[in-house]
Amino acid sequence: MRLNYRLSTYSKFYLMIVDEIGYLPLTREDSNLFFQFVSSRYENRSTIFTSNKSFSEWGEVMGDQVMASAVLDRILHHCTVVNIRGESYRLKDRKKNSLQTFREVKKDE
């Protein structure tokens, strides 16, 4: 009953963003719930998914290749995939700050 209520609630939002898929592995139960979530929004509402994992790695993330295929089938059916390559902006900022700090130290010598 609570699951149906939650899925119904989540399916009402016009846009849902699911960030960092694959950051942590999912259990079989987690994967099942994620499938139900994706299915409840499929062809009804917009959802943005972010991940640093390729689609071929989702089987590992979800712990089940069949479940991953079913989820991806729904996600990829009416989607636009945006693949961003390059360094993380967080790492760029860290490297930039590290270089400035190094330059300041070197300048003081």
C-alpha positions as CSV (number, residue, x, y, z in Angstrom):
1,M,0.0,0.0,0.0
2,R,2.8,2.5,0.9
3,L,4.7,1.6,-2.2
4,N,1.7,2.3,-4.4
5,Y,1.2,5.6,-2.7
6,R,4.9,6.6,-3.2
7,L,4.9,5.5,-6.8
8,S,1.7,7.4,-7.4
9,T,3.2,10.5,-5.7
10,Y,6.4,10.3,-7.7
11,S,4.5,9.8,-11.0
12,K,2.8,13.2,-10.5
13,F,5.9,15.3,-10.8
14,Y,6.3,16.7,-14.3
15,L,10.1,16.4,-14.0
16,M,12.1,14.1,-11.8
17,I,15.9,14.1,-11.7
18,V,17.7,10.9,-10.6
19,D,21.3,11.8,-10.0
20,E,24.4,9.5,-9.8
21,I,22.9,6.2,-10.8
22,G,25.7,3.6,-10.1
23,Y,27.4,5.6,-7.4
24,L,26.3,2.8,-5.1
25,P,25.4,-0.7,-6.2
26,L,21.7,-1.7,-5.9
27,T,20.4,-4.8,-4.2
28,R,17.9,-7.0,-6.0
29,E,15.1,-5.3,-4.0
30,D,16.5,-1.8,-4.8
31,S,16.6,-2.8,-8.5
32,N,13.0,-4.0,-8.4
33,L,11.9,-0.8,-6.8
34,F,13.8,1.3,-9.3
35,F,12.2,-0.7,-12.1
36,Q,8.8,0.1,-10.7
37,F,9.6,3.7,-10.3
38,V,10.8,4.0,-14.0
39,S,7.8,2.0,-15.2
40,S,5.4,4.3,-13.3
41,R,6.8,7.4,-15.1
42,Y,7.3,5.7,-18.5
43,E,5.6,7.6,-21.3
44,N,3.8,9.8,-18.8
45,R,6.4,12.2,-17.3
46,S,9.9,13.5,-18.0
47,T,12.8,12.1,-16.0
48,I,16.5,13.0,-16.2
49,F,19.0,10.3,-15.2
50,T,22.6,11.1,-14.6
51,S,25.4,8.5,-14.3
52,N,29.1,8.1,-14.9
53,K,28.4,4.5,-15.8
54,S,27.9,3.4,-19.4
55,F,24.7,1.5,-20.2
56,S,26.7,-1.7,-20.5
57,E,27.7,-1.3,-16.9
58,W,24.1,-1.0,-15.6
59,G,23.8,-4.8,-15.2
60,E,26.6,-4.7,-12.6
61,V,25.1,-1.7,-10.9
62,M,21.7,-3.3,-10.6
63,G,23.0,-6.7,-9.9
64,D,20.9,-8.2,-12.6
65,Q,21.4,-7.9,-16.4
66,V,17.8,-8.8,-17.2
67,M,16.5,-6.1,-14.8
68,A,19.0,-3.5,-16.2
69,S,17.8,-4.3,-19.7
70,A,14.2,-3.9,-18.8
71,V,14.9,-0.5,-17.1
72,L,17.1,0.7,-20.0
73,D,14.4,-0.4,-22.5
74,R,12.0,2.0,-20.9
75,I,14.5,4.8,-20.3
76,L,15.9,4.7,-23.8
77,H,12.6,4.3,-25.7
78,H,11.8,8.1,-26.0
79,C,15.0,9.7,-24.8
80,T,17.8,12.0,-25.7
81,V,21.2,10.8,-24.5
82,V,23.7,13.6,-23.7
83,N,27.1,12.2,-23.3
84,I,29.5,14.7,-21.7
85,R,33.2,13.8,-22.0
86,G,36.1,15.3,-20.2
87,E,37.1,16.1,-16.7
88,S,34.8,16.8,-13.9
89,Y,34.3,20.5,-13.2
90,R,35.0,19.7,-9.6
91,L,38.4,18.3,-10.4
92,K,39.2,21.1,-12.8
93,D,38.6,23.6,-10.0
94,R,40.7,21.6,-7.6
95,K,43.6,21.3,-10.0
96,K,43.3,25.0,-10.8
97,N,43.4,25.9,-7.1
98,S,46.3,23.5,-6.5
99,L,48.3,25.1,-9.3
100,Q,47.6,28.6,-7.9
101,T,48.7,27.4,-4.4
102,F,51.8,25.9,-5.9
103,R,52.7,29.0,-7.8
104,E,52.2,31.2,-4.7
105,V,54.5,28.9,-2.7
106,K,57.1,28.9,-5.4
107,K,56.8,32.7,-5.7
108,D,57.5,33.1,-1.9
109,E,60.8,31.0,-2.2
